[in-house]
Amino acid sequence: MTRLSVEMLAADTVEPITSAGHAQLGIAVLAGIAVIVLLITQFKLHAFLALTIGSLALGAFAGAPLDKAIASFTTGLGATVAGVGVLIALGAILGKMLADSGGADQIVDTILAKAGGRSMPWAMVLIASVIGLPLFFEVGVVLLIPVVLMVAKRGNYSLMRIGIPALAGLSVMHGLVPPHPGPLVAIDAVGANLGVTLALGVLIAIPTVVVAGPLFSRVAARWVDVPAPDRMIPQRPSEDLEKRPGFGATLATILLPVVLMLSKALVDIVVDDPEHTVQRVFDVVGSPLIALLTAVLVGIFTLLRPAGFAKDRVSGLVEKGLAPIAGILLIVGAGGGFKQTLIDCGVGQMVLDISKDWSIPALLLAWLIAVTIRLATGSATVATISAAGLVAPLAADMSTTHTALLVLVIGAGSLFFSHVNDAGFWLVKEYFGLTVGQNIKTWSVMETIISVVAGGLVLLLSLVI
């Protein structure tokens, strides 16, 4: 899927749309990114519009004809939405089903009933990591914050001791593990194998979330000791339900797409014969589209029916699940258009040419580029998409595992030091009732720890595989 889509994009534009030299292209890239940053941070323009205008500015500064720059942008937008749009939609539906059926609350309550005392931060990171698999970060925050606040209040725990592990679990899943938008787009851009990336992403996510979650929360609780704000404890979704799905059925539904995609990766390694019947079967059932679609269909019977949802209510839930992702789809699509404009202007080849003379490893270069864009724009998704477009040519000579690591190191860089230009920064601040300074000491530092630890683990792993 991913390799084919990248090859199709490359086939559309064999020759660069501009004959600009490296110096002009370098200036064009900086100017294009500066336009995006300025529009997002200073003029508060929606990221979709900022990416669209930035892509056209990039083409103009690179000396490309306007019609060709427009064609590159629309080609990239269409290909990106075609590649990952359906997956994002299915993930949103599954997340909505999980929340509205009370399945998420069932998992939370079951784990918390068995946890207490010193094990509570570990229970919170486990809950967030499981819940965070099918949910977008913002949705996960809204879903888990009531639990965090209630646990901290009723158990007399430090808010940071409980909240940081939950946020770490959600953030790590968002940045490193498909089917979240950032990793999916990066996989598509560099032609990585989704199953291998998923397996390595989970491998790196576990130690990362331990360090940034339960371990760092001890320090964060000493730095910022605040009580849970009563005014921010909202109603939980399942409080209006007479019944909700069981713990085992809910957990199995959440993990089903992960198991199917990992099974495909394992069969590809063990069988290694594209014509073999077993591999052909798993190539279908383990594809992201079929894996997520299967989970959604199964969820109707394991999540919605046990919660008492009638057929007409199921249809309405799907509509409500799709509505909030319109903006995300447009941002991801525009990011793909920006990436394609970069490629068609010859910027990717420029990065490849210049990097040959540098002693800096390709993975470290990718991390630094993602960090820079993240700091400038505040958006992890924009940082992932832009960095993936810039370093995609570096993946041409990489092995399957190193291409997957390239995706993960970009994802790690995209999480670096969330600050005032990131919507997530304000979301956490308001829910926890923190000052800007307190939020930087806790949330921002936690995001930086995730980025550095995950990036370091990727570099170490690249030495042995």
N, C-alpha and C positions, 0 to 999 in steps of 0.2 A: 504493500500500500504506500508506505512513505517513500521508498526509493523510487517507485514508479512516478509518483506525483512530482518529485524533484526533477526527475529526468524529463517529464513533460514540460515543466516550466523552462528548463534549460533549452529544450528543443524549440520553444517559441521565439527565443532571441539568441541566435547563434552569434551575431555580431553585436558589440556594445552600441548603444544608441547615441554615444558621444565619443569623440576622439580625444577628449581631454587627457592631459598628462597626470601623473601621480600627484603633483602639487595642487593642481586645480581640483582634482577629485577629493583630496584630503580636506581642502577648504570647503568644498561642497558638502561633505559629510558633516563637518563641524557646524556649518551654517544650517543645514537641514535639521540636525538635532537641536541646535540652539533655538530655531524657530519653534519646534515642538515644545521644548522646555519653557520658553517664554510664554507661549499661548496657554499652556496648562497652568503654570505657576503664577504668572502676573495677570493674565486676562481671564483666568478661570474658565477657559474654553473646554468643552467636552473633548476627551482624548481622541474620539473618532474624528472630529473636525480638525484637531491639532495634527494628527497623523496624516490626514489627507492633505492639508496645506503644507506640512513639512515635506511630504513626498514630492509635491510639485516644486517647492522651493529647492529641494535637492537637485532635481532635474534641471531647473533653471540655472543654478549656480555651476552645475557641471557642463553647461552649454548644450544640453539636449533639446531638440525641438519639442515644443509643448505638446503636440499631438502624440509624439512617441512616449513622452513622460506619462501622459494620461493613460495611454494604452498599457504601459508597464504596470502602473498602479492598479488599474481595473483587472488586469490579468492576474496579478498577485492576490488581489482581494478575492476574486472569484475562486481561484484555486485553493486558497486557504480556507474559505468558508466551506467549499466542497469537501476538503480533506478532514476538517475537524468540527465543522458546524453541527453536524448531526450528532456527533459524540458529546459535544457540550450540551446539546438539547436533551439527549437521553440521560446524561448525568444530572441535569437540573430536575428532570421528571422524577428520577429515582430519589434524589434528595428531598423533594417535596413530599413524595409518598412516605418516606422515612419519618419526616417531621410531623405531618398531619395525621398519620395513623397512630401516633404515639409509640412507634417502634423505637425511635431514638430515646425517648423517655424510659422505655422498658429496659434498654441496655444500660442506661445511666443508673436507674434505680437498682437493678440487679447487681451491678458491680459495686455500687456504693454500699449496698446492704452487707457485702462481704468484706468491706474495707473499713479502716478506722485508724486513728492515731497517726503513727509515722508512715503508714502505708497509703494514706489518703492522697498525697501528691502523686504517687505512682499510679493510683487508681484513676486520677484525673487525666494523666497523660495517656493512659491506656484508652479511656473513654474517648478523648479527643482524637486520638490516632485512628480508632475504628470508625467513629462518626465522620471524621474528616476525609475518609477515602472517597465517598461519592459526592461530598458537598463542597460548594465554593466557600472560600475562606469567610467572607462576610456572612453567609448564611449559617455557617458553623458557629461563628461568634454569637450571632443573635440566638441560636438554638441552645448553646451551652452556657451563656452568661447567667441565665436564671439559676442554673444548677450550681455554678461557681459561687454565686452570691448567697444562695440558700445554704450550701454546705459550709461556707465560711461563717455565716451568721449563726446557724443552729449548732454547729460544732465548735464555735468559738476559735476558729482557725484564723491565722493571718491571711488577709485577702491575697497577698502576693504569693504566699506558700501554696495556695490552691489555684489561683488564676494563671500564674506563669506557666505551670505544666500544661494546662489546658490550651493556652495560646500557642505554646511551643508545638504541641501535637498537631494543631490545625495548620500552623505556618509551615512546618516541615512537609506535611502532606501536600500543601498547596504548591510549594516550590519544587519538589523533587519527584513526586509520584503521579504518573498519569492515572486517571483521565482528566486531571486538572488542565485548564486551557494552556498555561505557559509551557509545561513539559510536552504536551501534545503538539503545539506549534513548533517547538524546537526540534522534536523528533522528525516532524515533517520537513523542516527546513534543511537539516543536515543529513537526512536519509538514514536515520538510526532504526534499529530493530526495536519495536515497542516492547516485546516480551523481555528481551535482555535488559533494556532500560528500566523496565518495571522491577525486575528482579534485583538489579544492582541498586536501584533507587531505594527499595525497601531495606536492603543490606546497609546502605549508608544512613538511612533515616533513623534506624534504631539507636545506634550510639549517639547520633547527633541530638535526638530528642531527649535522651537521658541527660546529656550534659547541659543542654539549654533549658530543660524543663525542671525535673526534681532537684538536680544539683544546684543550678543557678538560683532556683527559687529560695534557697536558704539564704543566699547573699542578698537577693532582692528584698526579702522580708525584713532584713536588718536595715537596709538602706531606706526603705519606704514602709512604714508601719501605719497602715490606715484601716479603718473598719469598713465592712461592706455597707454601701449606701442603701438605706431602706427604700428610697424613692425609685431605685433602678431595678427592683425585683418585680419583673412582669409576670403575667400569667403564663403557665406552661401550656403547650398545645393540647396535651392529652387530658387536661383537667375538665374539658367539656365532653369527654368521651366516656361512654358507659363501660366499654371494654377496649382492649388493645392487644396487638399480636404478642406471641410468646418470645422469650429471649432467644431461644435456639433458632427459630424460624427467621427472626429478624437478622441475627448475626450471619446466618447462612446466606440470606439474600444479599446483604452488603458485600460479603466476601466472594460471592459467585463470579462476578466478572473478573476479579483479581485471579481467582483460581483458574478460570478458563484461559486467560491470557498467559499466565505462568505455565500452564500445562502445554500450551502451544510452543512456548520457548523451550521447554524441556524436551518435547518430542522432536523439535527441530535439531537439537543437539544430539540426542540419542540415536534417532533414526537417520537423519541427514541424507534423505533420499526424496526429492520433490515428487517423484512418481509413486512412492509407496502409499498404499491406501490409508494407513493410519495417519501419516503426515498430512495427506490431503484433507482428511476429515478434520484434524485439529487446526489446519490452516483456516478452515471455515469457522468452526465453533469458537476458536480462540482469537479470531479477528476482533478488534475493538468494537466494531459496529454490532456484530452478532452477540458478543459477550454482554454488552450493555443492554441491548434490546432484550436478550433473554432474561437478564436480571429485572428489567422493568415489567415484562410479562409475568414472570414468576412472582414479583412483588404484588401484583394485583390479587393473587390468591393467598400469599403468605402475610401481607401487610394490611391491605385495604379490606378484604373480605372479613378477616377476623375482627377488624375494628368496626364492622357493621356498615361499610360504605356500599350504597346501592350503585347500580350501573351508571345512572345519570350523574351521580356525585363523582364517580371515577373520571368521567369525561371532563367535568368541571375542574377537578384537581389538576389534570394534565394541562389544561389551558392556563391555570394560575401558575403552574410550575414553569411554563414557557415564557410568560410575560416578562419576568424580571431579567431574563438573559438577553433581551434584544440589544441592550447597550453593550453587553459583554461581547456578543457576536460581532457587532459593528466595530468595536475596538480591535478585536482579534483579526477581523478581516482587513481593516485599515492597516494594522501592523504588518499583515502579509503583503499588502500593497507597497508599503514602505520598504519591506525586505526585497521585493522583486525589483523595485526601482533602484535600490542599491546594487543588486546583481546586474541589472541591465545597463547601468552606467559604468560597470567595470570595477566597482569598488571592491567586490569580493576578490577579484583577481589582483587588485592593487595590494590588499592585505596579505594575500598569498605571496606576492613578489617581495614585499617589504619584509615579511616575517622570515624569509629565507636568510636574510642577513642579520637577523637578531638571534641572540642566544637564549631568549626567553622561551620556555616551553609553550606549545600551542594551548594546552589546557589552562595554564596560568594566564596567558594572554586573554583567553575567552572570559575567565573569571573577572579580570581587571576591567574589561570592556563592559561587562554586565554591571559591575559595581558602579562604574562611572555614570552609566545611563540611569541606574536606579537612584543614585544620589541626586541626579539632576531632575528627573521627572517625577519621582516618588511612586512610580507604578512598577510593580514586579513583572506584570504581564508585558508592558511596553519594553522594559529592560530585556526580558527574555527574547521577545520577538526581534528587536533591533540587533541585539548581540548575536543571535543565531544567524541572521542575514549577513552580518559582517564576517563571521568566521566560518560560514558554511563551506567555502572552498578548502579550508584546512582539513575537512573530513574526508577528502577524496582519497587520500592514501592511508587512511586509518583502518584498523581492524574493526570488526563488529563491536567488540567490547569497548575499544577506545572511542568509537563514535558515540556509544551510549554514555560513556563517561564525559564526553564533550557536552552532551545535553545536560547532564547532572551538574557539571561545574558552572554552566551558564545559569541554571536554576538556583544554585547556591549563591552566585554573585548577585542575582536579582533580588535577594532578600536582605542585602546589607543595609544596616542602619536606617530603619524607617524613621522619618522625621516629619516636620510640619507640612510638607507637600504631599504626604501620603494620606489618603482617606482612612486607611486602617488605623493610623496613628490617632486620629480624632475619635474614631469609633471606640477604641479601647479606653481612651482618656475619659470620655463622657460616661461610658458604662461603669467604669471603676471609680469615677469621681476624683480623678487625680489632677494635679496641676501639670503644666507643660514640663516643668523640671522633673517632677516625679515620674512622668510617663517616659521621659528620655532615660532616666536611671534604670527603669525596669523594662518596658516594652522595647525601646530602641536598642538597648544593650543586648537584650535577648535575641533580637533579630540579627544583630552583628555576630553574636556567638554562633548562631545557626549557620550563617554564611561562612564564617571562618572555619568552623569545625567540619562542615560538610565539604567545603572546598579543599581543606587539607586532607580529608579522608579520600577524596577522589584522586588527588595527586599521589598519595601513598598507594592506593589501589592500582593506579596506572603503572607502577613499578613492578608489580607482581603478576599482572594478567595481560 
